[in-house]
Amino acid sequence: MSTKSKVSPELPLKIRLFISVMTFFVDLSCRPNFTINRRIFNLLDFKSPPSKKPINDVKSSDVTVDASRNLCFRLYTPTQDRDGDSMPIIIFFHGGGFTFMAANSKPYDDFCRRMAREIHSVVVSVNYRLSPEHRCPAQYEDCFDVLKFIDANDSFEGFDNANLKLCFLAGDSAGGNLAHHVAVDANGYEFNRLNLAGLVAIQPFFGGQERTESEINLAGAPFISVERTDWLWKAFLPEGSDRDHPVANVFGPNSKDIKGLKFPPTIVFVGGFDPLKDWQKRYYEGLKKCGKEAYLVEYPNAIHTFYAYPDMPESALFIKELKDFMEKQAK
């Protein structure tokens, strides 16, 4: 008798409930015509205000880049004194399939605050426009404009000890996709002070027309299903495009050749129970084939978004690996 493949590790009840409620509201918000009912999703998308009073040794503030398109970022600065040493910068792009969440969504506020505290870094969490109201390439434009803004303006409060020469692009899921393309776009721009020291792709959201083994075998895994990802790509990509569009399938038939481009050292985090893991591994392999410095870290028992749950053992391992990677690039 054949047994069905396991599609999830044993998860604490609190995490199982959170995932169930979140996916229910996501599915309820997504309309068949690829528009979204934001009022439904916003019932669950709790927002955290900025806090100049330190929370867990980190203060935060919101900085406006372009009010006309609500482009801003939340700045996290550790308050623990370490002899005035300058800190690396993490420019973080949140996940949510290009469609959900924001820089001030509570899970991302908690996560960025944790990175700032435990890695002792300045974290810039970008609040970019969302699809389907704003399709590709709006998100890439917003994220890149934040880099240009920081390069030209570093006098705002909380940025005093930020080291512009140690700037790391980072993102989870869709944010990992954004980080890749922002790094590619940086080749056509001369920054005055900002230097991209590394890229952190946390379970990045890539895809293609093909169905991979992990997409098929991990049907029913937490958060990710081909039905959901197909909907997200359809709502995000330019009208008439398929999933082999170069922003989705970065090393596919229509992709841009990056062999001759300057590209920062990259670390790719993969979870064994993430249906997107085959695309993520292909991303790592594509970077290596192009001669780029790349590292792959896989946690066999990790689900999509594992890093957001401090109680999961892989979450602590992730922070350690990230810190080690950043320290290596700083040498």
One Martini backbone bead per residue (centre of mass of N, CA, C, O) as a GRO file, in nm:
protein
  331
    1MET     BB    1   0.095   0.037   0.024
    2SER     BB    2   0.061   0.362  -0.030
    3THR     BB    3   0.200   0.666   0.082
    4LYS     BB    4   0.165   0.976   0.166
    5SER     BB    5   0.328   1.248   0.140
    6LYS     BB    6   0.484   1.470   0.323
    7VAL     BB    7   0.391   1.839   0.365
    8SER     BB    8   0.455   1.857   0.685
    9PRO     BB    9   0.546   1.941   0.973
   10GLU     BB   10   0.537   1.968   1.297
   11LEU     BB   11   0.319   2.205   1.444
   12PRO     BB   12   0.228   2.438   1.626
   13LEU     BB   13  -0.080   2.546   1.697
   14LYS     BB   14  -0.038   2.851   1.655
   15ILE     BB   15   0.073   2.823   1.363
   16ARG     BB   16  -0.161   2.668   1.236
   17LEU     BB   17  -0.375   2.885   1.287
   18PHE     BB   18  -0.244   3.118   1.138
   19ILE     BB   19  -0.234   2.983   0.858
   20SER     BB   20  -0.536   2.923   0.827
   21VAL     BB   21  -0.638   3.214   0.848
   22MET     BB   22  -0.464   3.347   0.631
   23THR     BB   23  -0.549   3.168   0.385
   24PHE     BB   24  -0.848   3.229   0.404
   25PHE     BB   25  -0.822   3.540   0.350
   26VAL     BB   26  -0.675   3.524   0.085
   27ASP     BB   27  -0.887   3.359  -0.075
   28LEU     BB   28  -1.124   3.562  -0.018
   29SER     BB   29  -0.977   3.815  -0.166
   30CYS     BB   30  -0.959   3.651  -0.433
   31ARG     BB   31  -1.058   3.706  -0.743
   32PRO     BB   32  -1.131   3.566  -1.054
   33ASN     BB   33  -1.044   3.863  -1.200
   34PHE     BB   34  -0.777   3.969  -1.048
   35THR     BB   35  -0.886   4.090  -0.796
   36ILE     BB   36  -0.925   4.273  -0.476
   37ASN     BB   37  -1.031   4.243  -0.131
   38ARG     BB   38  -0.906   4.447   0.105
   39ARG     BB   39  -1.109   4.452   0.339
   40ILE     BB   40  -1.076   4.159   0.416
   41PHE     BB   41  -0.767   4.142   0.468
   42ASN     BB   42  -0.753   4.389   0.675
   43LEU     BB   43  -0.880   4.235   0.917
   44LEU     BB   44  -0.580   4.080   0.955
   45ASP     BB   45  -0.386   4.334   0.894
   46PHE     BB   46  -0.195   4.421   1.129
   47LYS     BB   47  -0.072   4.724   1.262
   48SER     BB   48   0.238   4.897   1.329
   49PRO     BB   49   0.369   5.141   1.490
   50PRO     BB   50   0.589   5.358   1.539
   51SER     BB   51   0.895   5.374   1.767
   52LYS     BB   52   1.094   5.586   1.957
   53LYS     BB   53   1.048   5.387   2.164
   54PRO     BB   54   1.197   5.125   2.266
   55ILE     BB   55   1.171   4.789   2.131
   56ASN     BB   56   1.379   4.565   2.204
   57ASP     BB   57   1.619   4.779   2.138
   58VAL     BB   58   1.421   4.926   1.916
   59LYS     BB   59   1.377   5.179   1.689
   60SER     BB   60   1.115   5.363   1.502
   61SER     BB   61   1.050   5.495   1.162
   62ASP     BB   62   0.904   5.707   0.916
   63VAL     BB   63   0.989   5.745   0.561
   64THR     BB   64   0.954   5.966   0.301
   65VAL     BB   65   0.979   5.960  -0.060
   66ASP     BB   66   0.667   5.943  -0.205
   67ALA     BB   67   0.352   6.055  -0.155
   68SER     BB   68   0.202   6.001  -0.434
   69ARG     BB   69   0.278   5.663  -0.381
   70ASN     BB   70   0.335   5.577  -0.085
   71LEU     BB   71   0.649   5.605  -0.049
   72CYS     BB   72   0.822   5.413   0.199
   73PHE     BB   73   0.991   5.365   0.522
   74ARG     BB   74   1.110   5.157   0.775
   75LEU     BB   75   1.312   5.241   1.057
   76TYR     BB   76   1.572   5.048   1.217
   77THR     BB   77   1.728   5.104   1.547
   78PRO     BB   78   1.958   5.034   1.753
   79THR     BB   79   2.031   5.112   2.115
   80GLN     BB   80   2.274   4.963   2.160
   81ASP     BB   81   2.587   5.000   2.285
   82ARG     BB   82   2.896   4.974   2.055
   83ASP     BB   83   3.114   5.208   2.053
   84GLY     BB   84   3.003   5.349   1.777
   85ASP     BB   85   2.963   5.155   1.566
   86SER     BB   86   2.910   5.077   1.260
   87MET     BB   87   2.633   4.976   1.055
   88PRO     BB   88   2.469   4.781   0.875
   89ILE     BB   89   2.251   4.748   0.589
   90ILE     BB   90   1.905   4.656   0.555
   91ILE     BB   91   1.723   4.610   0.262
   92PHE     BB   92   1.377   4.544   0.286
   93PHE     BB   93   1.153   4.305   0.124
   94HIS     BB   94   0.849   4.212   0.133
   95GLY     BB   95   0.611   3.991   0.128
   96GLY     BB   96   0.298   3.870  -0.058
   97GLY     BB   97   0.293   3.838  -0.377
   98PHE     BB   98   0.276   4.165  -0.436
   99THR     BB   99  -0.026   4.196  -0.267
  100PHE     BB  100   0.059   4.169   0.034
  101MET     BB  101   0.115   4.363   0.273
  102ALA     BB  102   0.357   4.552   0.483
  103ALA     BB  103   0.585   4.725   0.661
  104ASN     BB  104   0.351   4.753   0.909
  105SER     BB  105   0.313   4.473   0.947
  106LYS     BB  106   0.347   4.288   1.219
  107PRO     BB  107   0.533   4.053   1.119
  108TYR     BB  108   0.745   4.261   0.994
  109ASP     BB  109   0.804   4.429   1.237
  110ASP     BB  110   0.914   4.198   1.409
  111PHE     BB  111   1.135   4.095   1.212
  112CYS     BB  112   1.300   4.361   1.178
  113ARG     BB  113   1.356   4.404   1.475
  114ARG     BB  114   1.513   4.142   1.511
  115MET     BB  115   1.740   4.195   1.310
  116ALA     BB  116   1.846   4.455   1.436
  117ARG     BB  117   1.917   4.330   1.712
  118GLU     BB  118   2.076   4.049   1.639
  119ILE     BB  119   2.270   4.201   1.408
  120HIS     BB  120   2.324   4.495   1.434
  121SER     BB  121   2.119   4.676   1.239
  122VAL     BB  122   2.005   4.857   0.982
  123VAL     BB  123   1.656   4.881   0.891
  124VAL     BB  124   1.493   4.882   0.565
  125SER     BB  125   1.141   4.895   0.510
  126VAL     BB  126   0.961   4.858   0.225
  127ASN     BB  127   0.680   5.051   0.085
  128TYR     BB  128   0.521   4.917  -0.169
  129ARG     BB  129   0.343   4.864  -0.426
  130LEU     BB  130   0.047   4.688  -0.523
  131SER     BB  131  -0.107   4.422  -0.634
  132PRO     BB  132  -0.324   4.492  -0.902
  133GLU     BB  133  -0.317   4.807  -0.901
  134HIS     BB  134   0.008   4.751  -0.936
  135ARG     BB  135   0.200   4.660  -1.174
  136CYS     BB  136   0.434   4.552  -1.340
  137PRO     BB  137   0.715   4.760  -1.236
  138ALA     BB  138   0.646   4.920  -0.969
  139GLN     BB  139   0.805   4.767  -0.746
  140TYR     BB  140   1.092   4.805  -0.862
  141GLU     BB  141   1.088   5.112  -0.867
  142ASP     BB  142   1.047   5.161  -0.568
  143CYS     BB  143   1.294   5.007  -0.457
  144PHE     BB  144   1.509   5.169  -0.617
  145ASP     BB  145   1.431   5.454  -0.509
  146VAL     BB  146   1.528   5.399  -0.222
  147LEU     BB  147   1.826   5.375  -0.286
  148LYS     BB  148   1.857   5.661  -0.402
  149PHE     BB  149   1.765   5.809  -0.149
  150ILE     BB  150   1.986   5.704   0.045
  151ASP     BB  151   2.229   5.803  -0.123
  152ALA     BB  152   2.123   6.119  -0.094
  153ASN     BB  153   1.988   6.048   0.209
  154ASP     BB  154   2.146   6.041   0.555
  155SER     BB  155   2.013   6.264   0.779
  156PHE     BB  156   1.823   6.099   0.923
  157GLU     BB  157   1.694   5.970   1.185
  158GLY     BB  158   1.891   5.671   1.262
  159PHE     BB  159   2.160   5.704   1.045
  160ASP     BB  160   2.436   5.770   1.180
  161ASN     BB  161   2.561   5.446   1.194
  162ALA     BB  162   2.551   5.398   0.894
  163ASN     BB  163   2.689   5.176   0.642
  164LEU     BB  164   2.697   5.229   0.301
  165LYS     BB  165   2.920   4.998   0.232
  166LEU     BB  166   2.703   4.793   0.400
  167CYS     BB  167   2.478   4.681   0.178
  168PHE     BB  168   2.175   4.485   0.206
  169LEU     BB  169   1.981   4.284   0.024
  170ALA     BB  170   1.639   4.189   0.121
  171GLY     BB  171   1.408   3.897   0.098
  172ASP     BB  172   1.084   3.756   0.103
  173SER     BB  173   0.988   3.594  -0.145
  174ALA     BB  174   0.894   3.848  -0.325
  175GLY     BB  175   1.137   4.006  -0.202
  176GLY     BB  176   1.356   3.827  -0.336
  177ASN     BB  177   1.286   3.909  -0.620
  178LEU     BB  178   1.335   4.211  -0.587
  179ALA     BB  179   1.633   4.196  -0.505
  180HIS     BB  180   1.741   4.085  -0.767
  181HIS     BB  181   1.641   4.317  -0.965
  182VAL     BB  182   1.779   4.548  -0.817
  183ALA     BB  183   2.068   4.441  -0.860
  184VAL     BB  184   2.054   4.455  -1.167
  185ASP     BB  185   1.975   4.763  -1.193
  186ALA     BB  186   2.241   4.876  -1.053
  187ASN     BB  187   2.426   4.866  -1.315
  188GLY     BB  188   2.283   5.151  -1.431
  189TYR     BB  189   2.404   5.283  -1.156
  190GLU     BB  190   2.559   5.559  -0.980
  191PHE     BB  191   2.671   5.557  -0.679
  192ASN     BB  192   2.810   5.758  -0.434
  193ARG     BB  193   2.797   5.555  -0.150
  194LEU     BB  194   2.656   5.304  -0.217
  195ASN     BB  195   2.704   4.948  -0.130
  196LEU     BB  196   2.673   4.622  -0.251
  197ALA     BB  197   2.751   4.344  -0.038
  198GLY     BB  198   2.460   4.189  -0.056
  199LEU     BB  199   2.232   3.898  -0.083
  200VAL     BB  200   1.900   3.806   0.052
  201ALA     BB  201   1.729   3.498  -0.018
  202ILE     BB  202   1.408   3.426   0.115
  203GLN     BB  203   1.232   3.223  -0.035
  204PRO     BB  204   1.199   3.290  -0.329
  205PHE     BB  205   0.978   3.420  -0.587
  206PHE     BB  206   0.953   3.189  -0.837
  207GLY     BB  207   0.895   3.086  -1.193
  208GLY     BB  208   0.682   2.896  -1.432
  209GLN     BB  209   0.525   2.693  -1.655
  210GLU     BB  210   0.641   2.483  -1.511
  211ARG     BB  211   0.620   2.189  -1.317
  212THR     BB  212   0.748   2.098  -1.034
  213GLU     BB  213   0.807   1.863  -0.807
  214SER     BB  214   0.741   2.035  -0.553
  215GLU     BB  215   0.465   2.139  -0.651
  216ILE     BB  216   0.342   1.851  -0.663
  217ASN     BB  217   0.441   1.698  -0.389
  218LEU     BB  218   0.347   1.974  -0.203
  219ALA     BB  219   0.059   1.946  -0.199
  220GLY     BB  220  -0.067   2.109   0.096
  221ALA     BB  221   0.112   2.305   0.193
  222PRO     BB  222   0.193   2.567   0.358
  223PHE     BB  223   0.048   2.849   0.182
  224ILE     BB  224   0.144   2.686  -0.081
  225SER     BB  225   0.003   2.701  -0.415
  226VAL     BB  226  -0.061   2.694  -0.746
  227GLU     BB  227  -0.319   2.856  -0.731
  228ARG     BB  228  -0.200   3.099  -0.584
  229THR     BB  229   0.048   3.162  -0.765
  230ASP     BB  230  -0.105   3.199  -1.027
  231TRP     BB  231  -0.269   3.439  -0.933
  232LEU     BB  232  -0.034   3.628  -0.861
  233TRP     BB  233   0.095   3.642  -1.140
  234LYS     BB  234  -0.158   3.745  -1.292
  235ALA     BB  235  -0.180   4.014  -1.109
  236PHE     BB  236   0.128   4.118  -1.176
  237LEU     BB  237   0.174   4.082  -1.455
  238PRO     BB  238   0.165   4.171  -1.751
  239GLU     BB  239  -0.045   4.181  -1.982
  240GLY     BB  240  -0.019   3.858  -2.143
  241SER     BB  241   0.155   3.711  -1.952
  242ASP     BB  242   0.368   3.466  -1.842
  243ARG     BB  243   0.576   3.268  -1.626
  244ASP     BB  244   0.827   3.335  -1.842
  245HIS     BB  245   0.880   3.584  -1.740
  246PRO     BB  246   1.172   3.741  -1.632
  247VAL     BB  247   1.066   3.804  -1.335
  248ALA     BB  248   1.005   3.496  -1.276
  249ASN     BB  249   1.210   3.354  -1.495
  250VAL     BB  250   1.541   3.428  -1.453
  251PHE     BB  251   1.647   3.135  -1.612
  252GLY     BB  252   1.491   3.144  -1.871
  253PRO     BB  253   1.399   3.193  -2.206
  254ASN     BB  254   1.363   3.533  -2.130
  255SER     BB  255   1.616   3.605  -1.995
  256LYS     BB  256   1.865   3.779  -1.849
  257ASP     BB  257   2.197   3.833  -1.893
  258ILE     BB  258   2.441   3.827  -1.605
  259LYS     BB  259   2.743   3.761  -1.654
  260GLY     BB  260   2.847   4.081  -1.701
  261LEU     BB  261   2.750   4.147  -1.419
  262LYS     BB  262   2.730   4.305  -1.130
  263PHE     BB  263   2.711   4.091  -0.834
  264PRO     BB  264   2.621   4.008  -0.537
  265PRO     BB  265   2.657   3.826  -0.289
  266THR     BB  266   2.466   3.516  -0.230
  267ILE     BB  267   2.191   3.406  -0.023
  268VAL     BB  268   1.998   3.098  -0.006
  269PHE     BB  269   1.682   3.016   0.129
  270VAL     BB  270   1.555   2.684   0.215
  271GLY     BB  271   1.265   2.471   0.223
  272GLY     BB  272   1.152   2.140   0.237
  273PHE     BB  273   0.823   2.256   0.259
  274ASP     BB  274   0.859   2.416  -0.016
  275PRO     BB  275   0.721   2.434  -0.332
  276LEU     BB  276   0.959   2.654  -0.429
  277LYS     BB  277   1.245   2.511  -0.407
  278ASP     BB  278   1.323   2.451  -0.703
  279TRP     BB  279   1.340   2.749  -0.791
  280GLN     BB  280   1.554   2.829  -0.580
  281LYS     BB  281   1.776   2.632  -0.676
  282ARG     BB  282   1.790   2.744  -0.964
  283TYR     BB  283   1.887   3.016  -0.882
  284TYR     BB  284   2.153   2.931  -0.759
  285GLU     BB  285   2.257   2.780  -1.013
  286GLY     BB  286   2.245   3.028  -1.202
  287LEU     BB  287   2.455   3.195  -1.056
  288LYS     BB  288   2.690   2.995  -1.081
  289LYS     BB  289   2.689   2.980  -1.398
  290CYS     BB  290   2.752   3.307  -1.398
  291GLY     BB  291   2.988   3.345  -1.171
  292LYS     BB  292   2.861   3.370  -0.891
  293GLU     BB  293   2.835   3.438  -0.560
  294ALA     BB  294   2.701   3.146  -0.387
  295TYR     BB  295   2.457   3.035  -0.137
  296LEU     BB  296   2.322   2.739   0.026
  297VAL     BB  297   2.032   2.704   0.247
  298GLU     BB  298   1.892   2.409   0.402
  299TYR     BB  299   1.574   2.325   0.559
  300PRO     BB  300   1.403   2.036   0.574
  301ASN     BB  301   1.165   2.144   0.805
  302ALA     BB  302   1.080   2.391   0.634
  303ILE     BB  303   0.863   2.638   0.578
  304HIS     BB  304   0.694   2.880   0.461
  305THR     BB  305   0.797   3.133   0.684
  306PHE     BB  306   0.981   3.027   0.924
  307TYR     BB  307   1.135   3.301   1.019
  308ALA     BB  308   0.865   3.425   1.172
  309TYR     BB  309   0.922   3.189   1.399
  310PRO     BB  310   1.097   3.183   1.690
  311ASP     BB  311   1.012   2.882   1.788
  312MET     BB  312   1.167   2.787   1.554
  313PRO     BB  313   1.474   2.652   1.499
  314GLU     BB  314   1.531   2.775   1.209
  315SER     BB  315   1.517   3.074   1.288
  316ALA     BB  316   1.786   3.084   1.448
  317LEU     BB  317   1.965   2.976   1.222
  318PHE     BB  318   1.913   3.203   1.024
  319ILE     BB  319   2.035   3.434   1.187
  320LYS     BB  320   2.319   3.314   1.198
  321GLU     BB  321   2.371   3.291   0.891
  322LEU     BB  322   2.329   3.589   0.830
  323LYS     BB  323   2.549   3.701   1.012
  324ASP     BB  324   2.786   3.545   0.885
  325PHE     BB  325   2.755   3.658   0.599
  326MET     BB  326   2.792   3.960   0.670
  327GLU     BB  327   3.071   3.933   0.804
  328LYS     BB  328   3.217   3.822   0.556
  329GLN     BB  329   3.162   4.081   0.371
  330ALA     BB  330   3.317   4.284   0.579
  331LYS     BB  331   3.628   4.179   0.532
   0.00000   0.00000   0.00000
